[in-house]
Amino acid sequence: MRSSDLLDLIVIGAGASGLFLSLLAARRGLSVTVLEHGPATGRKLRASGGGRCNLTNLAAGPEDYFSDNPHFCRSALARFTPAEALAAFAEFGLAFEEKAPGQMFCVQGARRLAEALEAACREAGARIVLNCPVRAVTGPAPFRVETGTGIFEAPRLAVACGGPSWPNLGASDLAFRLARQFGLDVVEPRPALVPLVLSGGQARLCRDLAGLSLADARVSCGGRSFLGGLLFTHRGLSGPAVLEASCLWRPGLEVAVDFLPGRDLEDLLRQGRGEFRGLTKTFLRRLLPDRLVAALAPPGAAERPLAQLSNAELAETARAFQNFTATPSDTEGLAKAEVTAGGVDTRDISSKTMECRKIPGLFFLGEALDVTGRLGGFNLQWAWSSAAAAAASL
Ligand SMILES: Cc1cc2nc3c(=O)[nH]c(=O)nc-3n(C[C@H](O)[C@H](O)[C@H](O)COP(=O)(O)OP(=O)(O)OC[C@H]3O[C@@H](n4cnc5c(N)ncnc54)[C@H](O)[C@@H]3O)c2cc1C
């Protein structure tokens, strides 16, 4: 089969950014075809936010993104803001709620949001071709895309097929292969927003504490700290603060955890030494979960009356809970990573239009680019903002 010769734009990937670009482009009167290798559109979108879709974050700004080129995302985020994203989805009759500060979820759920976006694309005239594996792409313009269901040609090609994380929802590394084919650099792709794996004695500690969660911990890695929940797993550490720290983790780097953020445990112990008559572990249990106290408190101090501890023992006890350090041996890998960090090097891409500087008509969007958001709606906001930037230039 040979597709229409009159296409204005081919989009590879019917996920968040690909559908949003197709909608905006089709509404501008462009003839758009979206090629999706999976059996359905927006599979990550449907699974997002645990089925509730955290579609944006009201506070989204460049500092919420990790990239080798940290200023790249600034222009697109400023030109298509979280408020604009909410307004665009409200048009489909969807409502939103703020479940945590700034984090906006879809009241009707992720599936309904994805269905509404797909329906709007079709209504605007975009053609979506499912079960359409891309076999080869040639260019520069006109771009020619050979697929399992036909050949498509257009003067513009948007690569919106995301990163390879969470492959059971259809993810692939096609975007990176295409980037390299067209001579672009790819910043080393790696799992991010992913649990960390510990080894040796610390792995045993995690196994013993598996299932224990703390509502607030501060996790530091690579010069930044993240505040949020922490969960011990059978293999290591997870929970929102750890997932965010994983975006900066590289093999060999240490992670430090403060299990009592915002308090000075050494100071509290010193005050307690003057007033409290019981054992140190009993005092600690007033501040921290019993299981954590049993696992981390220095045994010499824990089993003695707090009143008997020396200044050095107070400091050592405080350090055990406020500067717990570990050097993860690995992450849980792409299979369990909510996003892929790294990706198409943005130095070759216009920050205003997402178009490749060296190859006019070739665009990269969303997670395929070396722009990775924190947890909390930032990655989908990047998908919408990068798509809107490309659409505005068409
Ligand atoms: C379980 C889970 C939950 C998440 N929850 C949230 C959340 O609540 N909030 C948030 O901000 N972010 C969330 N994310 C991240 C967010 O979903 C992604 O960052 C975002 O979807 C990226 O958009 P994209 O358009 O770049 O790629 P995607 O949405 O991944 O779309 C890529 C599309 O391209 C298709 N494709 C891939 N390879 C090919 C190929 N070779 N040929 C043709 N088509 C191809 C895929 O099937 C897919 O449809 C979550 C991710 C996961 C995995």
The ligand as an SDF file (V2000), in Angstrom:
LIG
                    3D

 53 58  0  0  0  0  0  0  0  0999 V2000
    3.6480    3.4860   34.5970 C   0  0  0  0  0  0  0  0  0  0  0  0
    3.9380    4.9290   34.2550 C   0  0  0  0  0  0  0  0  0  0  0  0
    3.2310    5.9380   34.8990 C   0  0  0  0  0  0  0  0  0  0  0  0
    3.5150    7.2840   34.5960 C   0  0  0  0  0  0  0  0  0  0  0  0
    2.7980    8.2700   35.2280 N   0  0  0  0  0  0  0  0  0  0  0  0
    3.0480    9.5660   34.9300 C   0  0  0  0  0  0  0  0  0  0  0  0
    2.2690   10.6150   35.5150 C   0  0  0  0  0  0  0  0  0  0  0  0
    1.3020   10.3850   36.2390 O   0  0  0  0  0  0  0  0  0  0  0  0
    2.6200   11.9020   35.2210 N   0  0  0  0  0  0  0  0  0  0  0  0
    3.6650   12.2120   34.3800 C   0  0  0  0  0  0  0  0  0  0  0  0
    3.9260   13.3870   34.1540 O   0  0  0  0  0  0  0  0  0  0  0  0
    4.3670   11.2360   33.7600 N   0  0  0  0  0  0  0  0  0  0  0  0
    4.0790    9.9360   34.0170 C   0  0  0  0  0  0  0  0  0  0  0  0
    4.7950    8.9470   33.3820 N   0  0  0  0  0  0  0  0  0  0  0  0
    5.7670    9.3330   32.3390 C   0  0  0  0  0  0  0  0  0  0  0  0
    4.9970    9.7310   31.0710 C   0  0  0  0  0  0  0  0  0  0  0  0
    4.0020    8.7710   30.8040 O   0  0  0  0  0  0  0  0  0  0  0  0
    5.9390    9.8350   29.8780 C   0  0  0  0  0  0  0  0  0  0  0  0
    7.0310   10.6510   30.1960 O   0  0  0  0  0  0  0  0  0  0  0  0
    5.2120   10.4080   28.6610 C   0  0  0  0  0  0  0  0  0  0  0  0
    4.1560    9.5520   28.2790 O   0  0  0  0  0  0  0  0  0  0  0  0
    6.1710   10.5990   27.5040 C   0  0  0  0  0  0  0  0  0  0  0  0
    5.4400   11.0270   26.3870 O   0  0  0  0  0  0  0  0  0  0  0  0
    5.9780   10.7230   24.9250 P   0  0  0  0  0  0  0  0  0  0  0  0
    4.9490   11.2200   23.9890 O   0  0  0  0  0  0  0  0  0  0  0  0
    7.3600   11.2130   24.7810 O   0  0  0  0  0  0  0  0  0  0  0  0
    6.0810    9.1350   24.8690 O   0  0  0  0  0  0  0  0  0  0  0  0
    4.9470    8.0360   25.0980 P   0  0  0  0  0  0  0  0  0  0  0  0
    3.7680    8.6100   25.7750 O   0  0  0  0  0  0  0  0  0  0  0  0
    5.6550    6.8990   25.7280 O   0  0  0  0  0  0  0  0  0  0  0  0
    4.5050    7.6510   23.6210 O   0  0  0  0  0  0  0  0  0  0  0  0
    5.3700    6.9970   22.7230 C   0  0  0  0  0  0  0  0  0  0  0  0
    4.5030    6.2490   21.7300 C   0  0  0  0  0  0  0  0  0  0  0  0
    5.3270    5.7900   20.6840 O   0  0  0  0  0  0  0  0  0  0  0  0
    5.0070    4.4350   20.4140 C   0  0  0  0  0  0  0  0  0  0  0  0
    6.1900    3.7910   19.8590 N   0  0  0  0  0  0  0  0  0  0  0  0
    7.3030    3.3860   20.5000 C   0  0  0  0  0  0  0  0  0  0  0  0
    8.1400    2.8150   19.6480 N   0  0  0  0  0  0  0  0  0  0  0  0
    7.5580    2.8680   18.4220 C   0  0  0  0  0  0  0  0  0  0  0  0
    7.9430    2.4190   17.1440 C   0  0  0  0  0  0  0  0  0  0  0  0
    9.1080    1.7710   16.9810 N   0  0  0  0  0  0  0  0  0  0  0  0
    7.1030    2.6330   16.0980 N   0  0  0  0  0  0  0  0  0  0  0  0
    5.9200    3.2650   16.2900 C   0  0  0  0  0  0  0  0  0  0  0  0
    5.4900    3.6890   17.4780 N   0  0  0  0  0  0  0  0  0  0  0  0
    6.3130    3.5090   18.5430 C   0  0  0  0  0  0  0  0  0  0  0  0
    4.6030    3.8610   21.7620 C   0  0  0  0  0  0  0  0  0  0  0  0
    3.8370    2.6880   21.6300 O   0  0  0  0  0  0  0  0  0  0  0  0
    3.8210    5.0400   22.3330 C   0  0  0  0  0  0  0  0  0  0  0  0
    2.4730    5.0110   21.9500 O   0  0  0  0  0  0  0  0  0  0  0  0
    4.5230    7.6010   33.6410 C   0  0  0  0  0  0  0  0  0  0  0  0
    5.2130    6.5670   33.0010 C   0  0  0  0  0  0  0  0  0  0  0  0
    4.9150    5.2420   33.2910 C   0  0  0  0  0  0  0  0  0  0  0  0
    5.6720    4.1690   32.5680 C   0  0  0  0  0  0  0  0  0  0  0  0
  1  2  1  0
  2  3  1  0
  2 52  2  0
  3  4  2  0
  4  5  1  0
  4 50  1  0
  5  6  2  0
  6  7  1  0
  6 13  1  0
  7  8  2  0
  7  9  1  0
  9 10  1  0
 10 11  2  0
 10 12  1  0
 12 13  2  0
 13 14  1  0
 14 15  1  0
 14 50  1  0
 15 16  1  0
 16 17  1  0
 16 18  1  0
 18 19  1  0
 18 20  1  0
 20 21  1  0
 20 22  1  0
 22 23  1  0
 23 24  1  0
 24 25  2  0
 24 26  1  0
 24 27  1  0
 27 28  1  0
 28 29  2  0
 28 30  1  0
 28 31  1  0
 31 32  1  0
 32 33  1  0
 33 34  1  0
 33 48  1  0
 34 35  1  0
 35 36  1  0
 35 46  1  0
 36 37  1  0
 36 45  1  0
 37 38  2  0
 38 39  1  0
 39 40  1  0
 39 45  2  0
 40 41  1  0
 40 42  2  0
 42 43  1  0
 43 44  2  0
 44 45  1  0
 46 47  1  0
 46 48  1  0
 48 49  1  0
 50 51  2  0
 51 52  1  0
 52 53  1  0
M  END
$$$$
